């Protein structure tokens, strides 16, 4: 399932705000392993989620494939389903976003 990478994606690989969860997200969205020998990681907090969100904001063409990330595990599956709600909470009430992410992790780990 390797995708042809856009210039946005190449720039994100080179200069993006990357962490293990955003590298996992990139891997599942493109089929190109960016995990740097790490395992599949989901966002552990709002700052990890922010890096994932920044990836999709920098590379909006990848968002169409977001459902692929559900294969990375139960936490990712729920986060994908609640992606827009978590983003909205981050924009309006970071405390709510933090609680949402923590609840998803606790209930699906």
C-alpha positions as CSV (number, residue, x, y, z in Angstrom):
1,X,0.0,0.0,0.0
2,X,2.9,2.4,-0.5
3,X,1.7,5.8,-1.6
4,X,3.6,8.2,-3.8
5,X,4.7,10.9,-1.3
6,X,3.6,14.4,-1.8
7,X,6.0,17.3,-1.3
8,X,4.1,18.0,1.9
9,X,4.8,14.5,3.2
10,X,8.5,14.7,2.2
11,X,8.8,18.0,4.0
12,X,7.1,16.5,7.1
13,X,9.5,13.6,7.1
14,X,12.5,16.0,6.9
15,X,11.3,18.8,9.2
16,X,8.0,17.9,10.8
17,X,7.3,17.9,14.5
18,X,7.6,14.1,14.8
19,X,7.2,11.6,17.7
20,X,6.5,7.9,17.9
21,X,2.8,8.2,17.5
22,X,2.9,10.6,14.5
23,X,5.5,8.3,12.9
24,X,3.1,5.4,13.5
25,X,0.3,7.5,11.9
26,X,2.5,8.3,8.9
27,X,3.4,4.6,8.5
28,X,-0.2,3.5,8.4
29,X,-1.3,6.3,6.1
30,X,1.5,5.8,3.5
31,X,2.8,2.3,3.9
32,X,6.3,3.8,4.4
33,X,7.8,2.8,7.7
34,X,8.7,6.0,9.6
35,X,8.7,4.4,13.0
36,X,12.5,4.3,13.4
37,X,12.5,0.8,14.8
38,X,9.8,1.7,17.4
39,X,6.6,-0.2,17.8
40,X,3.2,1.1,16.9
41,X,2.5,3.9,19.4
42,X,-0.7,5.8,19.9
43,X,-0.8,9.3,21.3
44,X,-0.3,9.2,25.1
45,X,-1.4,12.8,25.7
46,X,-2.6,16.0,24.0
47,X,0.9,16.9,22.9
48,X,1.4,13.6,21.2
49,X,-2.0,14.0,19.6
50,X,-1.0,17.5,18.5
51,X,1.9,16.1,16.6
52,X,-0.4,13.7,14.8
53,X,-2.8,16.5,14.0
54,X,0.0,18.7,12.7
55,X,0.9,15.8,10.3
56,X,-2.6,15.8,8.9
57,X,-2.7,19.6,8.7
58,X,0.6,19.7,6.8
59,X,-0.4,16.7,4.6
60,X,-4.2,17.0,4.3
61,X,-4.1,14.5,1.3
62,X,-3.4,11.8,3.9
63,X,-6.5,12.3,6.0
64,X,-8.6,10.3,3.4
65,X,-6.7,7.2,4.6
66,X,-7.2,7.8,8.3
67,X,-9.3,4.6,8.7
68,X,-6.2,2.6,7.9
69,X,-4.7,3.5,11.3
70,X,-7.5,1.5,13.1
71,X,-5.3,-1.6,12.3
72,X,-2.7,-0.2,14.8
73,X,-4.9,-1.2,17.7
74,X,-7.9,-0.4,19.9
75,X,-6.7,3.0,21.1
76,X,-6.0,4.2,17.6
77,X,-9.3,2.8,16.4
78,X,-11.3,4.9,18.9
79,X,-9.1,8.0,18.3
80,X,-9.7,7.8,14.6
81,X,-13.5,7.6,15.3
82,X,-13.3,10.6,17.6
83,X,-10.6,12.5,15.6
84,X,-12.7,15.6,14.8
85,X,-14.2,15.8,18.3
86,X,-10.7,15.7,19.9
87,X,-9.5,18.4,17.5
88,X,-12.5,20.6,18.3
89,X,-11.8,20.1,22.0
90,X,-8.2,21.0,21.6
91,X,-9.2,24.3,19.9
92,X,-11.8,25.2,22.6
93,X,-10.8,23.5,25.8
94,X,-7.5,21.8,26.1
95,X,-8.5,20.3,29.4
96,X,-11.4,18.5,27.8
97,X,-9.1,17.2,25.0
98,X,-6.7,15.9,27.7
99,X,-9.5,14.1,29.5
100,X,-10.8,12.6,26.2
101,X,-7.4,11.2,25.3
102,X,-6.8,9.8,28.8
103,X,-10.2,8.2,28.8
104,X,-9.7,6.6,25.4
105,X,-6.3,5.2,26.6
106,X,-7.7,3.9,29.8
107,X,-10.7,2.2,28.3
108,X,-8.9,0.7,25.3
109,X,-5.3,-0.2,26.4
